[in-house]
Structures are given as C-alpha cells and as structure tokens.
C-alpha cells in the first residue's frame, strides 16, 4: 500500500545548518499494516510523514501509494489518498465553522462539487451516527463551532474526519502528545477502533514507547534518517521498553536521546 524507496532529503544543503533529515530511507507497508514509529530527537520521524504527505519533494528516491508513484504529485492532489491527524488539536479543522460543516468538508473531499448548497438531512443523520461512535456527546452539537471544543474532543473529531473517506494511508503525527494522559488514552483507543474496523494502513509517530509497543502490528525505530530496527508480530508484543532501548543502542551505536520518550517509561 505504501512504498518509500531510497528517499533522501537534506535541508539547508551547503550551509553551516545543513541537516540530512532522511538518508536513503526504505520502507514498505502492506495493506492493513499499523506501524508505530519511534526515534530520538531529529531522527526523521515527522520528516518521513511529510515526505509521504507531499509537504516537500525528496532530493532522491520515490514514494508509491497503492501502485501510484506520487513523488512528483503536489500535496493537494495526493491528499485524496491520505488522511492525517497532527499533534496540535487546533490543526486539521476550521475552528470558526460548525462540527457538521467541518464533517461535510471532509466527506466531500476529492468529490466533484455541484451547485447544491447546504447539508442534506441524510448527510446530517450520517454525521450524527459517526459522531455517536466517539461517545463524546458531539452528535447533539452539530452546529457548535469546532473552536469551542476541548483539545480531546477536537482531536477525536479530526481523527473521524481524516477517516471518513477511508484513506489509503492514515498518518498520525504524535496526535496525542498535546493531550492529558486520560484523554490521550481515549483518543488512542478510538484510533485503534477506527483503524481496525476499516482495515486502514497506518503510520503513527509517537514519543511514548509504551504506546509504540502496545498499539499496531509493527514497530520501527529511526535514527539519523534511517530505520535501524523493525519488529512485528509476537516479538513486538513481548517487547519491553528496556529491550527496545537495548535494540536501539545495538543498532545505532548510540544512546537513545528523546527526553519525552524516556520520561514516558
């Protein structure tokens, strides 16, 4: 479903601030894979997600989604293949628009637009049913402005919107990092439910090593723009955080240096 082939990206090349963000990165996600991504500071985790989303073009290599080479496809065109939830709950929605208006935008993404105005009764009922799954009471607040919602409510709504059209690849970029632990756990449970129910191919960047082990069927660890550890199945399920840190040191020759990840132990 997703192939990242020998992708390289250098920022500020030729200057004192030169940074090799991705260094010949290779990754293949099969249909339905739910991959958690962890790594030290500046390992290239979010840079990899931005490469898939088309935020910038790789210096070298290619990106293929469901057999379609999207390497040179602009961000707005490849958006029809993707769903994305960001770390900041304020991103991914229009805060001055109502819940139902935001959902209508997500539902109609990639579809041809006619001259018909407004949201039909059938659409409104569908949105209510989708929102009811979140168990946050939002189905009774369709006209409420999204900017008035709490961070957790907004992130849950963003997750729902990102998956309304059943994307080929879902990108979760530390989407619970800005939430309190209880709300983060609820959003992660919702993520699992939606991903499993719709068999979505997913990459989830996280700084929480417990979450990286607990969620998904596969875990990759990045260092200096490359994947240094890739584990799945029973081996992943049985991992401990100490073993994960040992694997990182053995693979990279360095100590793990993500403070937030270490504090999450």
HUGIUR-V527927 format. One line per field, one symbol per residue. ss: DSSP state (H for helix, E for strand, L for the rest). psi: psi as a letter, one per 20 degrees, with the letter a starting at -180 (. if undefined). burial: b if it has 9 or more other C-alpha atoms within 8 Angstrom, else e. A space follows every 10 residues. Layout:
ss=???
psi=???
burial=???
This chain:
ss=LEEEEEEEEE ELLLLLLLEE EEEEEEEEEL LLLEEEEEEL LLLLHHHHHH HHHLLLLLLE EEEEELLEEL LLLLHHHHHH HEEEELLLLL LLLLLLLEHH HHHHHHHLLL LLLLLLLLLL HHHHHHHHHH HHLLLLLHHH LLLLEHHHLL HHHHHHHHHH HHHLLLLLEE EEELLLLLLL HHHHHHHHHH HHHHHHHHLL EEEEELLLHH HHHHLLLEEE EEELLEEEEE EEHHHHHLLL HHHHHHHHHH HHLLLLLLHH HHHLL
psi=hppoolpppp qlpjrijpoo gpmlpppppr pipopqpqrr pkhjghhghh ghikhrpqhr aqppolipoj gjpqghhihi iqqpprgoii qirohjqrgh gghggghjpi qqpaipqapr hggghghggg hhhhljjiij khipphiiqr ggghhggggg hijhjmqhpp oonlijhjqq gghghghggg gggggghjlp pqpopqiohg hhghqriqpq pqpljrpipo qrbhhghjqr gghghggggh hijrqpkogh ghii.
burial=bbbbbbbbbb bbeeeeebeb bbbbbbeebe eebbbbbbbb eebbbebbbb bebbeeebee bbbbbeeebb beeebeebbb bbbbbbbebb ebebbebbbb bbbbebbbee eeeeeeeeee eeebeebbbb bbebeebbbe ebebbbbeee bbbbbbbbbb bbbbebbbbb bbbbbbbebe eebbeebbeb bbebbeeeeb bbbbbbbbbb ebbebbbbbb bbbbbbbbbb bbeeebbebe beebbebbbe eeeeebebee bbebe
